Amino acid sequence: MHSPPDRRTAHRPAQAGTHAALARLAHGWATDPGPGLTSLGCDNDPSGIATYSLAGAWYGYDMLWTCVLSYPSMVALQLVSARVAAVTGHGLTANMRAHYAPVFFYFAVARFVIANTLNIAVDVVAMAAGVQSFIHAPLALLALTCGCASIALQCCIPYARYARVVKWLVLPMFAYVGVMLIVDVPWHTVALRSLVPSFVWKEDFVTMLMALLGTTMSPYLLFSQAEQEVQQERQQGEQRATLRDQPSPEQLRRLRIQTLKRTALSSVAALCVMIVAAATLHGAHAQPGEPAEISRALEPLAGGYAGRLLGLALIGSALLALPSLAGSAAQAVASSFDWPHDQQRDRRISVLLIALATVGTLLGLALCLSHVDPVTALYWSAVVNGMTMTPVLVLLVLLSAKREAVGEMVAHWSLRALCWLATLITGMVVIAHLVLEVAERVS
């Protein structure tokens, strides 16, 4: 006779499958996209596309220098973030918890989670606006549907698998290059404005500058870069127990090359969007502070299909960015509570990821019901990022120089100098904005 199955073990395959699914959801978002279409979509999410488009539409070529001159600092900040993770085997949140007073640490985590949730909300609205260019339906209904679809994809399909398909929706970003070849672009002006900074002492100009800094050097990218490095080490079994086991030269070389390529791709894409918007929308179609129909920038190439072309780019970039926004925020919360790296942690992170994505979707729905213009919402999310990022940058640069944190692998003085330069500029822009706002209210 066959013995009956042991009830204690009959459910283990199902449990194993559940734990594998939770681990996949907890870590899948951190799959390193590397240079390419996936990276292009993650780094230039709908908020970035809208902000760069409005910068060109409102100020012409006057802000091109922000894309070019910020590149060294962008590279330095991402390299420092990745190096801290590679040396310590922990993300930025865990390192800040270990080396800073609780008040500073919890401020950084709270700021990060709130900013990411807001970004999720506006990206959901942007995705809904992209779908609306194909389907005439209420924006609120589309936002709810898009948010639920994004959550379902994160739960059911590994990020790396669906990113291989979704990334092709980002191809319309290259339409901006095609427009540049068609329209009349004053390249001598482009070259001059790209290398020589210009500044106008007006509140709307400073607000735009703050938005550009917030979307190009967003702390989300820095935290995500560090967490990706940690997850990659764990998946490859390279986790080090002590600081004496330093990263190999090959690993540091990989970090440098990948960061250089990724930030270069992101900066070039931003530059193309801004140039095209300046050439097609500036003056006649948009004035500073006024809403702009940013899809018109693609009309010289796509004609009546410009809205749908931009819609595809918004849908693709949002689908690629949303898992990283929710996942990196969930990882930050997990590190703040110092949860051990086990199945229980994966379960909690998965729940947090879904909760944050759900809250972001509901906020996006509220924005739609309030009839907030999608482009305006995307722009102001970048402003909020720029307004609150300076303290986080200060903590990051100080962390990279702490020998008790990174041992002998302290960041080179040139990297720290570029990071401090970015921190100083973002702080000065925030102060200038406050001064102008107070002066306007007094007058």
HURA-V139984 format. One record per pair of residues at least 12 apart in sequence whose C-alpha atoms are under 8 Angstrom apart, sorted by the first residue. I is the first residue (numbers start at 1). J is the second residue. If there is no record, write none. Layout:
I_J, I_J
This chain:
19_343, 19_346, 19_347, 21_155, 22_343, 22_346, 22_347, 22_350, 23_343, 23_346, 23_347, 23_350, 24_158, 25_154, 25_155, 25_158, 25_346, 25_350, 26_327, 26_346, 26_347, 26_349, 26_350, 26_353, 27_231, 27_327, 28_158, 28_159, 28_160, 29_159, 29_323, 29_324, 29_327, 30_224, 30_227, 30_228, 30_231, 30_232, 30_324, 30_327, 30_328, 31_159, 31_160, 31_228, 31_231, 31_232, 32_228, 32_229, 32_232, 34_258, 34_262, 35_258, 35_261, 35_262, 35_265, 36_262, 36_265, 37_167, 37_168, 37_170, 37_171, 38_163, 38_164, 38_167, 38_320, 39_262, 40_170, 40_262, 40_265, 40_266, 40_269, 40_317, 41_167, 41_170, 41_316, 41_317, 41_318, 41_320, 41_321, 42_317, 42_318, 42_320, 42_321, 42_324, 43_221, 43_266, 43_321, 44_266, 44_269, 44_270, 44_317, 45_123, 45_314, 45_317, 45_318, 45_321, 46_123, 46_126, 46_314, 46_317, 46_318, 46_378, 47_119, 47_122, 47_123, 47_215, 47_378, 47_379, 47_381, 47_382, 48_215, 48_216, 48_270, 48_378, 48_382, 49_270, 49_273, 50_294, 50_375, 50_378, 50_379, 51_211, 51_212, 51_215, 51_378, 51_379, 51_382, 52_212, 52_270, 52_271, 52_273, 52_274, 53_273, 53_274, 53_277, 53_278, 53_294, 54_274, 54_277, 54_292, 54_294, 55_208, 55_274, 55_277, 55_278, 56_273, 56_274, 56_275, 56_276, 56_277, 56_278, 56_279, 56_281, 56_282, 57_274, 57_277, 57_278, 57_280, 57_281, 57_282, 57_283, 57_285, 57_286, 57_287, 57_292, 58_278, 58_281, 58_282, 58_283, 58_286, 58_287, 58_288, 58_289, 59_278, 59_282, 59_288, 60_274, 60_275, 60_277, 60_278, 60_279, 60_282, 60_283, 61_189, 61_190, 61_193, 61_194, 61_274, 61_275, 61_278, 62_193, 62_197, 62_198, 63_193, 63_194, 63_197, 63_198, 63_209, 64_190, 64_193, 64_194, 64_271, 64_274, 64_275, 65_193, 65_194, 65_195, 65_196, 65_197, 66_194, 66_197, 66_212, 66_213, 67_194, 67_216, 67_267, 67_268, 67_270, 67_271, 68_194, 68_195, 68_267, 68_271, 69_194, 69_195, 70_422, 71_263, 71_264, 71_267, 72_418, 73_418, 73_419, 73_421, 73_422, 74_216, 74_217, 74_263, 75_259, 75_260, 75_263, 76_415, 76_416, 76_418, 76_419, 77_222, 77_415, 77_418, 77_419, 78_221, 78_222, 78_225, 78_259, 79_255, 79_256, 79_259, 80_397, 80_400, 80_411, 80_415, 81_222, 81_223, 81_225, 81_226, 81_396, 81_400, 82_222, 82_225, 82_226, 82_229, 82_255, 83_226, 83_252, 83_255, 83_411, 84_226, 84_400, 84_406, 85_226, 85_227, 85_229, 85_230, 86_226, 86_229, 86_230, 86_247, 87_243, 87_246, 87_247, 87_406, 87_409, 88_240, 88_242, 88_243, 88_405, 88_406, 89_230, 89_233, 89_239, 89_240, 90_226, 90_227, 90_230, 91_223, 91_226, 91_227, 91_230, 92_223, 92_226, 92_227, 92_396, 93_105, 93_109, 93_223, 93_332, 93_335, 93_336, 94_332, 94_335, 94_336, 94_338, 95_399, 95_405, 96_395, 96_399, 97_335, 97_336, 99_399, 99_405, 106_336, 108_391, 108_392, 109_332, 109_333, 109_336, 111_388, 112_219, 112_220, 112_329, 113_329, 113_330, 113_332, 113_333, 115_381, 115_384, 115_385, 116_220, 116_325, 116_326, 116_329, 117_325, 117_326, 117_356, 117_357, 117_359, 117_360, 118_360, 118_363, 118_381, 119_325, 119_360, 119_378, 119_381, 120_322, 120_325, 120_326, 120_357, 120_360, 120_361, 120_364, 121_359, 121_360, 121_361, 121_362, 121_363, 121_364, 121_365, 122_364, 122_374, 122_377, 122_378, 122_381, 123_318, 123_322, 123_364, 123_378, 124_143, 124_146, 124_147, 124_318, 124_360, 124_361, 124_364, 125_139, 125_143, 125_364, 125_365, 125_367, 125_368, 125_374, 126_314, 126_315, 126_318, 126_374, 126_375, 126_378, 127_143, 127_146, 127_311, 127_314, 127_315, 127_318, 127_319, 128_140, 128_142, 128_143, 128_146, 128_315, 129_142, 129_311, 129_374, 130_308, 130_310, 130_311, 130_312, 130_313, 130_314, 130_315, 131_311, 131_312, 131_315, 133_307, 133_308, 133_311, 134_308, 139_368, 140_365, 140_366, 140_368, 140_369, 141_365, 143_361, 143_364, 143_365, 143_368, 144_361, 144_362, 144_364, 144_365, 147_357, 147_358, 147_361, 148_358, 148_361, 150_319, 150_322, 151_354, 151_357, 151_358, 154_323, 159_323, 163_320, 166_316, 166_319, 166_320, 167_316, 167_317, 167_320, 168_316, 169_312, 169_313, 169_315, 169_316, 169_317, 170_312, 170_313, 170_314, 170_316, 170_317, 171_313, 172_309, 172_310, 172_312, 172_313, 173_269, 173_310, 173_313, 175_298, 175_301, 176_272, 176_273, 176_276, 176_298, 177_272, 178_301, 179_276, 179_298, 179_300, 179_301, 180_272, 180_275, 180_276, 182_300, 182_301, 183_279, 183_280, 183_300, 184_279, 185_275, 185_279, 190_275, 202_436, 203_433, 203_436, 203_437, 204_288, 204_289, 206_429, 206_432, 206_433, 207_383, 207_433, 208_383, 209_429, 210_382, 210_383, 210_386, 210_387, 210_426, 210_429, 210_430, 211_379, 211_380, 211_381, 211_382, 211_383, 211_384, 211_385, 211_386, 211_387, 212_382, 212_383, 212_386, 213_386, 213_426, 214_382, 214_383, 214_384, 214_385, 214_386, 214_387, 214_389, 215_382, 215_385, 215_386, 218_385, 218_386, 218_389, 219_389, 219_392, 219_393, 220_325, 220_328, 223_328, 224_324, 224_328, 227_328, 227_331, 243_406, 243_407, 246_409, 276_297, 277_294, 277_297, 280_296, 280_297, 281_294, 281_296, 281_297, 291_375, 291_376, 292_375, 295_307, 295_310, 298_310, 322_357, 326_353, 326_354, 326_356, 326_357, 327_349, 327_353, 329_353, 330_349, 330_350, 330_352, 330_353, 330_356, 331_349, 334_348, 334_349, 386_426, 386_430, 387_430, 389_426, 390_423, 390_426, 390_427, 393_419, 393_423, 394_420, 394_423, 397_416, 397_419, 397_420, 400_416
